[in-house]
Amino acid sequence: MKTVGRMAKFFLVVFVIMAVGCAMPPQEKLPLDIKNARRALDRWNPQFCKVEEFYGVHETGTGTLVGFVLIASPAHPEVKPLLYEARFQLLTRPDGRQQWFLTSLMNHAGGLTRRQGWDNLFVPVKDGDE
């Protein structure tokens, strides 16, 4: 009976040490600055992409934000602006620094089953000072 009590105490101590001592604090999420996100969209392909209106963002999961933007084409002013879904992901660089990236820009202008756009982007969202 003493052995069972000692083992229970041992496992309790190990559990407390693991829970308190080994738990890593959660990383702070870097907020996405809408001005910088808009600037990244405008600079990505200036002949095609000019943000008319940025409606806002919502979080879809860990480190992923989806923004909705109305985009016009400066090269084709006769074409009506389209609503796009811009996906931004927070990635950790090799030096440990975190940075937001524009990873896709999609619309459903051809219907809900037909996605059009770019889903292989990797455009850094730079701070306004850079």
Salt bridges, closest charged atoms under 4 A:
ASP42 OD2 - LYS50 NZ 3.82
GLU59 OE2 - LYS29 NZ 2.35
GLU78 OE2 - HIS76 ND1 3.68
GLU85 OE2 - ARG87 NH2 3.48
ASP95 OD2 - ARG97 NE 3.56
